[in-house]
Amino acid sequence: MRVGIPHAGNIYIPFRTLFRELGTELVVPPPNNQRALDLGVKYAPEGVCIPFKLTLGNLIEACELGADTVLQAGGFGICRLSYYAKTQKEILHDLGYDAEMLTFDVSQNKLRGILQLIKHVSDNAPWSKVIPAFRFGLAKVAAVDDIEKIVHKMRAVELEKGTANRIYREAITAIDEVADHGTLKRVVKDYSEKLYQISRNPDADSLKVGIVGEIFVVLDPFSNLDLEVELGKLGVEVKRAIFFSRWTKFSLFLNPLGVDEWKKVHEAAMPYLKRDVGGDGWESVGEKVFHAHQYDGIVHVAPFTCMPEVVAQNIMPSTKEDIPVLTLLCDEQTAKPGMLTRLEAFVDMLNFRRKRIGNLKPGVIK
Amino acid sequence: MKTYLGIDVGSLTTKLALLDQDNRLLTAVYLRTQGKPVAMIQEGLEQIRDQMPYGADICGVATTGSARYLAGVVTDADLVKNEITSQAFGAIHYVPDAQTVIEIGGQDSKIIIIRDGVVIDFGMNTVCAAGTGSFLDHQASRLNINIEDFGQQALQSKTPVRIAGRCTVFAESDMIHKQQMGHKTDDILYGLCQALVRNFINNVALGKEILPPVVFQGGVAFNAGIVKAFEESLSTQVIVPPHHEVLGAIGVALVAREEIEASGNMTKFRGFSISQANYHTSSFECKACPNVCEIAQLSLDGKVLARWGGRCDLWERASTG
């Protein structure tokens, strides 16, 4: 079995680890790039969202590289993700790729479903092999996220722009390659120290901007046009709620302490939106309300034509928790200059706002 | 005399404004970009030099507009600022209590919401250029009307016709339809003004609280028909400030003065000699990865000054090193 996967942020790292541990061949398509997007745009329905187009491009590229089985997320949610696997299978079939489509359905079978799927693709490996491999994969998810959290801070204050990003790329490669828990811990520690040692601007008092929105475009720098890097260049510390480690924790019930942060977020959204609207729309509203007193502003990213996020987009500006929100819609037509103009103006606005609020009510913004 | 120069290079027009240290406008230049931003910056600088008073000393230069990075490299500007902040500074300079700014330029339109002299919200047109200067330009030339006379002629209308303004393509076919039905040109023109204002209010200004004083600036504010249509739609007076067409350049010059005075730095401005310099722009495809980015580069006398346009900073770093 040669299993191809689509990209979503750095998710290929835990997958590569898992498959290496289990001895199943994995086909990781080239990182998200213009060709993958062009393929997706060409063969996907025109009005579908960018995660569909990009992951379709990835799966086509994986089939070109010889994958005979492909993996895609599925579920019975309200958003279009439920149709991804079935539609993409048909499209691949029409293109002459008769790959078997396997879906991991997170909304129904949770952890058990994922583990059974892993067992299946590993040619029925024993549980004594599957479970440690899965746990090592999760450890890598956590490692990547720990590094990213430091990078978010350092990009804003580094003296020489681009340094944190360079170390980040090295760290990601190193995490991808390590083969045991001990080395992984050491790699994370070494790179964390390296990042903290970057020379900083001594008077930097970074703005804090929360990034909320649809999980794929939040985590995929190719579709959000390097939003986090650009904010870092403008001296902004990115505060992101969405991480794969957090998602696996709550979506798969891998939450040992039983603290459900999502519940808090949903409660915060309640006065404005009382139910799940699919995708991450409910969470977007909740995150805005929940963090209104901790952040200077919110950047809301969503795929163009994403219904759940359109609902969120229209609610967010009118909550009584008054904090500026900038919505950026991502699709293959989105151009970087337009995005930069908006980001620069938004950051100027937040700086003026902080000066004013800081003078009126000291301590409101931390 | 200390002076500060603001340069606003837009899609259709290039604007330069020179202010003295008391923020008074000394001279301004308004040119058509004609697809040649670098040449127009050089031309503009030459005109500023010819017009500026004796003894004026340039202490700060800042650029804005969609070609702000290019203009920043060409002049070695002290500051590169986005056009929303620049326009807001310009508006507040002439109308200190402004609460709403409408700015319509060649390719984009924006609304800026100001409270107590500070920007609190803004919006820009996203996917569509309906209602911007280039569309009005195009329609005027199709009807064989001078763009300068468009507004006055629209004001002659007694019974404006209704034009679909959501999209320029539909607006144009609707206008042709109305013209073939025998409606008067004046009525079609004012109908178009109303359609564009409707489009602006429903899209760019969607969900924004528009409070007076409303300031209207940018090249399209020359069009008296659009001004009247805004006043009718908003039921309030719309202020078109003096020098509204160069307010972005004035605004960014104000920002430059503030920053330079706060930092005490000397200007990095290359000097007026660059209006004669031999700039050269070119582009190539980067083959380092499957993204195949189009990299643009600007060189002066054969030496590369800057490269940009890539998804990563590979070429940007290569040019500064």
HADDOCK unambig.tbl for C-alpha pairs under 7 A between the chains (distance, minus, plus):
assign (segid A and resid 33 and name CA) (segid B and resid 290 and name CA) 6.05 0.50 0.50
assign (segid A and resid 33 and name CA) (segid B and resid 291 and name CA) 5.12 0.50 0.50
assign (segid A and resid 34 and name CA) (segid B and resid 290 and name CA) 6.57 0.50 0.50
assign (segid A and resid 34 and name CA) (segid B and resid 291 and name CA) 4.73 0.50 0.50
assign (segid A and resid 35 and name CA) (segid B and resid 290 and name CA) 6.51 0.50 0.50
assign (segid A and resid 35 and name CA) (segid B and resid 291 and name CA) 6.80 0.50 0.50
assign (segid A and resid 341 and name CA) (segid B and resid 82 and name CA) 5.66 0.50 0.50
assign (segid A and resid 344 and name CA) (segid B and resid 82 and name CA) 6.26 0.50 0.50
assign (segid A and resid 345 and name CA) (segid B and resid 82 and name CA) 6.17 0.50 0.50
assign (segid A and resid 345 and name CA) (segid B and resid 84 and name CA) 5.92 0.50 0.50
assign (segid A and resid 345 and name CA) (segid B and resid 85 and name CA) 5.94 0.50 0.50
assign (segid A and resid 349 and name CA) (segid B and resid 119 and name CA) 5.87 0.50 0.50
assign (segid A and resid 349 and name CA) (segid B and resid 120 and name CA) 6.44 0.50 0.50
assign (segid A and resid 352 and name CA) (segid B and resid 118 and name CA) 6.74 0.50 0.50
